[in-house]
Amino acid sequence: MAIKRTQIKRVLQDQKTGEKITVKGWVRSFRNNQFIALNDGSTLDNIQVVIDRDNTDDEIKKRLHPGTAIRATGVLVESRGRGQAVEIQADEIEIYGDSDPETYPIQPKNHTKEFLREHAHLRMRTNTFGAVFRIRHALSYAIHKFFHERNFFYLHSPIITASDAEGAGEMFRVTTMDLKNPPLDDQGNIDFKKDFFGRDTKLTVSGQLEAELAALALGQVYTFGPTFRAEQSHTTRHLAEFWMIEPEVAFNDLEDNMNLAEDMLKYLINYVLENCGKDLQFLNDQAEKEEQRKPKNERSEMGLIERLEFVASNDFERISYTEAIDILLASRPNKRKRFSYVIEEWGVDLQSEHERYLVEKHFKRPVILYDYPKDIKAFYMKSNEDGKTVKAMDILFPGIGEIVGGSEREANYDKLVDRMKEMNVPVEELYWYLDIRKYGSCPHSGYGLGFERMVQFVTGMGNIRDVIPFPRYPGNASF
């Protein structure tokens, strides 16, 4: 009969001394031939397992290295050592598999993020990445909880698509054709009619268009799934595969959209503050150590937890794109040409440095920008009466820049067709998208939250590749 295992998190919470228990996990360290620090991933904390070094087989002691998976059975007692309230006095140790102490890369010492990125298949065993991925789980759960409590329906939008929702064209192609000898048509072009789906198909960049279809039937929906961009970007803010949350709500205007997004972001942050205290405190302490190594003029004014509490407890600043441009034009970095992209006129697309200046220097709080120039926004956004701007909004966070982007959608069939033609978006291929403007059209709005950017903000990690278990970016698709 299998021996019942108790998770270390539960053992440390309940602290039922005097009971005989079994724990299973991976050795973090083994000291003085007697003290095992054991972790099973359920919590940041290890439990100390004390063995009888005089009566424990020497072969077992030789095999107790960092990374070794073991079972420990014994009585839970009050600990006489510092740093833990309880420990296990083990009378049985079973080793499941060896760990070579000479080659195992995750040793009980500090490793750089770059080193751990090279060993991404093992980095979740470290305190830092264990904390990050437990928080990622909590955020994922909180997203579903937020929308469920507000009577949204979860929509599974397609991963394979024939439409480019953003009009960017930077998409991964999906095909089963022989790349060495693809079928050609009479003009010598690849004949996608002979491909698996009978047409040219890609990996999706967004589930928004499909979410609009569902919202105009179910009222309010959200998607939460993987999206893909084939951008040759090596920045700390971009991935080729990432997850997006995209709510869509019938009868919502732009202000409703901003309210929903702000409520959601605060809800997520509060959920993590309330439920991930130990992991957050660990990451907060790590961040403080890193800040101390920076020059004084480059240090953050707030610690990680302080920043999260500040964002969750303050209203976001709401200003128009035009007001933001006026602020940036008059700013010292712009006048002294310290921005890499100097703002010279209305109508330019804001860069991360401009967004962060507004958030971190000027307002010192999250900012919602709205009413963007139509020439720098997507075809589906509703035009304002001025003919120059659209009912778009972006939410900007400290350290991250844009974290949410959304809009009120164009609900008028003729106006949308004209806009699509103006932007060379294929009208015939998106007949299904236009149909909801013909049959029961109504005002509706939605937005997208980049999940990894949210995790990055909440954990304080500097590189987005460190908040997804197996990052995909140009030149890398390991594991």
C-alpha positions in Angstrom: 0.0 0.0 0.0 1.3 3.4 -1.0 2.4 5.6 1.9 0.2 8.8 2.1 2.2 12.0 1.6 1.5 15.3 3.3 2.5 18.5 1.4 5.2 20.5 3.2 3.0 23.6 3.0 0.3 21.8 5.0 2.8 20.4 7.6 4.2 23.9 8.2 0.7 25.4 8.5 -0.8 22.8 10.8 2.3 22.1 12.9 0.7 19.0 14.5 3.7 17.9 16.6 3.8 14.3 17.9 2.2 12.9 14.7 4.1 10.5 12.4 4.0 11.9 8.9 5.5 11.3 5.5 6.8 14.0 3.2 8.3 13.7 -0.3 10.4 16.2 -2.2 13.8 17.3 -3.4 16.9 17.9 -1.3 17.9 21.5 -1.2 20.9 20.9 1.0 22.4 18.2 3.4 24.5 19.5 6.3 26.7 17.7 8.8 25.6 14.3 7.6 22.3 14.9 9.6 20.2 17.9 8.4 18.2 17.7 5.2 16.5 20.8 3.8 13.6 19.4 1.9 11.3 21.2 -0.5 8.3 19.8 -2.6 7.3 23.0 -4.4 4.1 23.6 -2.5 5.7 26.5 -0.6 8.7 28.7 -0.5 9.8 27.2 2.8 11.8 24.0 3.3 11.2 21.6 6.1 14.2 20.3 8.0 14.4 16.5 8.2 16.8 15.3 10.9 18.3 11.8 10.4 20.1 9.7 12.9 23.6 9.9 11.4 25.0 7.1 13.5 22.2 4.6 12.5 21.5 5.7 8.9 23.1 3.7 6.2 26.3 5.3 4.8 25.2 4.6 1.3 22.0 6.7 1.8 24.0 9.5 3.3 26.3 9.5 0.3 23.4 9.9 -2.1 21.7 12.8 -0.3 22.8 15.6 -2.6 21.0 18.8 -3.9 18.3 17.7 -6.4 17.8 14.2 -5.1 14.2 13.1 -4.7 13.4 11.3 -1.4 10.7 10.1 0.9 11.1 10.9 4.6 8.9 9.4 7.3 9.1 10.3 11.0 7.6 12.2 13.9 7.0 16.0 13.6 8.6 17.7 16.6 9.3 21.2 17.8 12.6 22.4 16.3 15.5 23.3 18.6 17.2 25.1 15.7 16.8 28.6 14.5 14.7 29.5 11.5 12.0 26.8 11.8 9.3 26.0 14.3 9.0 22.3 13.5 11.2 19.6 12.0 10.9 15.9 11.2 12.8 13.3 13.2 13.1 10.8 10.5 13.2 7.0 11.0 12.9 6.1 7.4 14.5 7.6 4.3 13.9 6.3 0.8 15.8 7.7 -2.2 13.9 7.7 -5.5 16.7 8.8 -7.8 20.3 9.9 -7.7 21.5 13.5 -8.3 25.1 13.8 -9.5 26.7 16.4 -7.3 29.3 17.2 -9.9 27.0 18.1 -12.7 23.7 19.2 -11.0 23.6 22.9 -11.9 21.2 24.2 -9.2 23.4 24.3 -6.2 22.6 26.0 -2.8 24.1 29.3 -3.8 23.1 32.4 -5.7 22.8 32.0 -9.5 22.4 34.8 -12.0 19.1 35.0 -14.0 21.2 34.5 -17.2 22.6 31.3 -15.8 19.2 30.0 -14.8 17.8 31.0 -18.2 20.3 28.6 -19.7 19.0 25.9 -17.5 15.3 26.8 -17.7 14.2 23.2 -17.4 15.5 23.2 -13.8 15.2 26.8 -12.7 11.7 26.2 -11.1 13.6 24.4 -8.4 15.1 27.7 -7.1 13.4 29.9 -4.6 13.1 32.8 -7.0 11.4 30.9 -9.8 9.3 28.8 -7.5 7.9 32.0 -6.1 7.4 33.5 -9.6 5.4 30.5 -10.9 3.3 30.1 -7.8 2.3 33.7 -8.2 1.7 33.1 -11.9 -0.8 30.4 -10.9 -2.5 32.7 -8.4 -2.9 35.4 -11.0 -4.3 32.9 -13.5 -6.9 31.7 -10.9 -7.7 35.3 -9.9 -8.5 36.2 -13.5 -11.0 33.5 -13.9 -12.4 34.3 -10.4 -12.8 38.0 -11.3 -14.8 37.4 -14.5 -16.8 34.5 -13.0 -18.0 36.7 -10.1 -19.2 39.3 -12.7 -21.1 36.7 -14.8 -18.7 36.6 -17.8 -18.5 33.5 -19.9 -15.1 32.0 -20.7 -14.6 31.6 -24.5 -12.0 29.4 -26.1 -11.0 31.3 -29.2 -9.1 29.5 -32.0 -5.3 29.3 -32.0 -5.2 28.6 -35.7 -6.7 31.4 -37.8 -6.9 32.8 -41.3 -7.3 36.4 -40.1 -4.8 38.9 -38.8 -6.7 40.8 -36.0 -4.0 43.5 -35.6 -3.1 44.0 -39.3 0.6 43.6 -38.4 1.3 40.7 -40.6 3.9 39.3 -38.3 2.4 35.9 -37.8 3.6 32.3 -37.8 2.3 30.1 -40.7 0.6 26.8 -40.0 1.1 24.2 -42.8 1.5 20.6 -43.5 2.9 21.1 -47.0 6.3 19.8 -48.1 8.5 22.9 -47.8 11.0 21.5 -50.3 8.3 20.9 -52.9 5.1 22.9 -52.2 2.2 22.8 -54.7 2.1 25.8 -57.0 -0.8 27.5 -58.9 -0.8 28.7 -62.5 1.0 31.9 -61.5 3.8 30.0 -59.8 2.6 31.0 -56.3 2.2 28.5 -53.4 -1.3 27.0 -53.8 -2.7 27.1 -50.3 -5.9 25.5 -51.5 -4.0 22.2 -51.4 -2.9 22.8 -47.8 -4.5 21.1 -44.8 -7.2 23.8 -44.2 -7.6 24.7 -47.9 -6.2 28.2 -47.3 -3.3 30.1 -45.8 -3.5 29.8 -42.0 -1.5 31.3 -39.1 -1.1 31.2 -35.4 -3.4 33.8 -33.8 -2.2 37.1 -32.5 -5.5 37.8 -30.7 -8.8 36.2 -29.9 -10.6 39.6 -30.0 -12.5 39.3 -33.3 -14.0 35.9 -32.2 -14.7 37.3 -28.8 -16.8 40.1 -30.4 -18.9 37.5 -32.1 -19.6 35.8 -28.8 -20.2 39.1 -26.9 -23.0 40.0 -29.3 -24.7 36.8 -28.4 -23.8 36.1 -24.7 -23.4 39.7 -23.6 -20.0 39.5 -21.9 -17.2 37.1 -22.5 -13.5 36.8 -22.0 -10.7 34.8 -23.6 -7.6 33.6 -21.9 -5.2 31.7 -24.1 -1.9 31.6 -26.0 -1.1 34.1 -28.8 1.9 34.4 -31.1 3.9 37.1 -32.8 6.8 36.5 -35.3 8.6 39.7 -34.4 12.4 39.8 -34.4 12.5 41.4 -31.0 15.1 40.6 -28.3 13.9 43.1 -25.7 13.1 42.3 -22.1 9.4 43.1 -22.8 8.6 40.8 -25.8 8.0 37.1 -26.4 7.1 35.1 -29.5 4.5 33.1 -27.5 2.6 34.7 -24.8 -0.9 34.6 -23.1 -3.6 37.2 -23.5 -6.8 38.0 -21.5 -9.3 39.6 -23.7 -12.8 40.5 -22.3 -15.5 41.8 -24.7 -18.7 43.4 -23.5 -21.9 44.3 -25.4 -23.3 47.8 -24.7 -20.1 49.0 -23.0 -18.7 52.3 -24.1 -15.1 53.5 -23.7 -15.6 54.7 -20.2 -17.2 51.4 -19.2 -14.2 49.7 -20.7 -11.7 51.8 -18.7 -13.6 51.1 -15.5 -13.6 47.3 -16.1 -9.9 47.2 -16.8 -9.0 49.3 -13.8 -11.2 47.2 -11.5 -9.6 44.0 -12.9 -6.0 45.1 -12.4 -6.7 46.2 -8.8 -8.5 43.0 -8.1 -5.6 40.9 -9.4 -3.0 42.8 -7.4 -5.1 42.6 -4.2 -5.6 38.9 -4.7 -1.8 38.3 -4.8 -1.2 40.6 -1.9 -3.7 38.6 0.2 -2.8 35.1 -0.9 0.9 35.1 -1.9 2.5 36.9 1.1 5.6 34.7 1.6 6.5 34.5 -2.1 6.0 38.3 -2.5 8.1 39.1 0.5 10.9 36.9 -0.8 10.8 38.6 -4.2 10.6 42.0 -2.5 13.7 41.2 -0.4 15.5 40.0 -3.5 14.6 43.2 -5.4 15.8 45.4 -2.5 19.2 43.7 -2.6 19.4 44.3 -6.4 18.4 47.9 -6.0 21.2 48.5 -3.4 23.7 47.5 -6.1 22.5 50.2 -8.4 23.7 53.9 -8.4 21.5 56.0 -6.1 19.9 58.0 -8.9 18.7 54.7 -10.6 17.1 53.1 -7.6 13.3 52.7 -7.4 11.5 54.9 -5.0 9.3 52.1 -3.8 9.8 48.4 -3.0 7.9 45.7 -4.8 5.1 45.3 -2.2 4.9 49.0 -1.5 4.4 49.6 -5.3 1.7 46.9 -5.5 -0.2 48.4 -2.6 0.1 51.9 -4.0 -1.3 50.8 -7.4 -4.1 48.9 -5.8 -5.2 51.7 -3.5 -5.1 54.7 -5.9 -7.3 55.8 -8.8 -5.5 55.7 -12.1 -4.9 59.0 -13.8 -7.0 59.4 -17.0 -5.8 61.8 -19.7 -6.2 62.1 -23.5 -3.4 61.3 -25.9 -3.4 65.0 -26.8 -2.9 66.0 -23.2 -0.1 63.4 -22.9 1.7 64.8 -26.0 1.5 68.4 -24.5 3.1 67.1 -21.3 5.8 65.2 -23.2 6.6 68.2 -25.5 7.1 70.4 -22.4 9.1 67.8 -20.4 12.8 68.3 -19.6 13.9 64.9 -21.2 12.3 65.9 -24.4 13.5 69.5 -24.5 17.1 68.3 -23.7 16.8 65.4 -26.2 17.3 62.8 -23.6 14.6 60.6 -25.0 15.8 58.1 -27.6 12.7 59.1 -29.6 12.2 62.8 -29.2 8.6 63.9 -29.4 8.2 66.6 -32.1 4.5 66.6 -33.0 1.1 65.3 -32.3 0.3 62.0 -34.0 3.4 59.9 -33.2 3.2 56.5 -31.6 4.4 56.7 -28.0 7.4 54.6 -27.0 8.0 52.8 -23.7 10.3 55.6 -22.5 7.4 58.1 -23.0 4.9 55.9 -21.3 7.2 55.4 -18.3 7.9 59.1 -18.0 4.2 59.8 -17.7 3.7 57.1 -15.1 6.9 57.2 -13.1 8.0 60.9 -13.3 5.0 63.1 -14.1 1.9 61.5 -12.4 3.7 58.9 -10.3 0.7 56.5 -10.6 -0.8 54.3 -13.4 -2.1 56.3 -16.3 -5.0 55.6 -18.7 -4.5 57.3 -22.1 -7.5 57.6 -24.4 -8.6 59.1 -27.7 -5.5 58.1 -29.8 -4.8 59.3 -33.4 -6.7 56.9 -35.7 -3.6 56.6 -38.0 -1.7 54.6 -35.4 -4.5 52.4 -34.2 -6.3 49.3 -35.6 -9.1 49.3 -38.1 -11.9 48.1 -35.7 -11.7 51.1 -33.3 -14.6 53.5 -33.3 -13.9 57.0 -34.6 -14.5 60.1 -32.6 -16.5 63.0 -34.0 -13.3 65.0 -34.6 -12.4 62.6 -37.5 -8.8 62.4 -36.2 -9.0 60.2 -33.1 -10.5 56.9 -32.1 -12.1 55.7 -28.9 -8.9 53.7 -27.9 -7.4 53.4 -24.4 -4.1 52.1 -23.1 -3.2 51.5 -19.4 0.4 52.3 -18.5 2.1 50.8 -15.4 5.5 51.8 -13.8 8.4 49.7 -15.0 6.3 48.1 -17.7 4.8 50.8 -19.8 1.7 49.6 -21.7 0.0 46.6 -19.9 -3.6 46.9 -21.3 -4.8 48.1 -24.7 -8.4 48.3 -25.8 -11.1 50.3 -27.4 -14.8 50.8 -28.1 -15.4 48.9 -31.4 -16.8 50.4 -34.5 -20.4 49.2 -34.6 -21.5 50.8 -37.8 -21.3 48.5 -40.9 -20.6 51.2 -43.5 -18.0 53.1 -41.4 -16.2 49.8 -40.6 -16.1 48.8 -44.3 -14.7 52.2 -45.3 -12.0 52.0 -42.6 -11.1 48.5 -43.7 -10.7 49.6 -47.3 -8.7 52.6 -46.2 -6.3 50.3 -44.3 -6.2 47.5 -46.9 -7.9 45.0 -44.6 -9.6 42.3 -46.8 -13.3 42.9 -46.5 -14.4 39.6 -48.1 -12.3 37.4 -45.8 -13.8 39.1 -42.7 -17.4 38.8 -43.9 -18.2 37.0 -40.6 -16.9 39.9 -38.6 -18.9 42.4 -40.6 -22.1 40.3 -40.2 -22.4 41.3 -36.5 -22.6 44.9 -37.8 -25.5 43.9 -40.0 -27.5 41.7 -37.6 -28.2 43.2 -34.2 -25.3 45.5 -34.0 -24.8 47.5 -30.8 -22.0 49.5 -29.0 -19.4 47.2 -27.5 -15.9 47.4 -26.1 -13.0 45.3 -25.0 -9.3 45.2 -24.2 -6.3 42.9 -24.0 -4.1 42.3 -21.0 -0.7 40.8 -21.7 -0.6 38.1 -19.0 3.2 37.9 -18.8 3.5 41.7 -18.4 1.1 41.4 -15.5 3.1 38.7 -13.9 6.3 40.7 -14.6 4.8 43.7 -12.8 3.6 41.8 -9.8 6.8 39.8 -9.3 9.2 42.6 -10.1 11.2 40.5 -12.5 13.2 42.5 -15.0 12.9 40.3 -18.0 9.7 38.9 -19.4 11.5 35.6 -20.3 11.6 34.9 -16.6 7.9 34.9 -15.9 6.8 32.2 -18.4 8.0 28.6 -17.8 9.4 27.9 -21.2 10.0 31.2 -23.1 9.9 31.4 -26.9 11.8 34.2 -28.6 13.9 34.6 -31.8 16.5 31.8 -31.9 15.0 29.8 -28.9 12.3 27.2 -28.7 14.0 24.8 -26.2 12.0 22.1 -24.3 
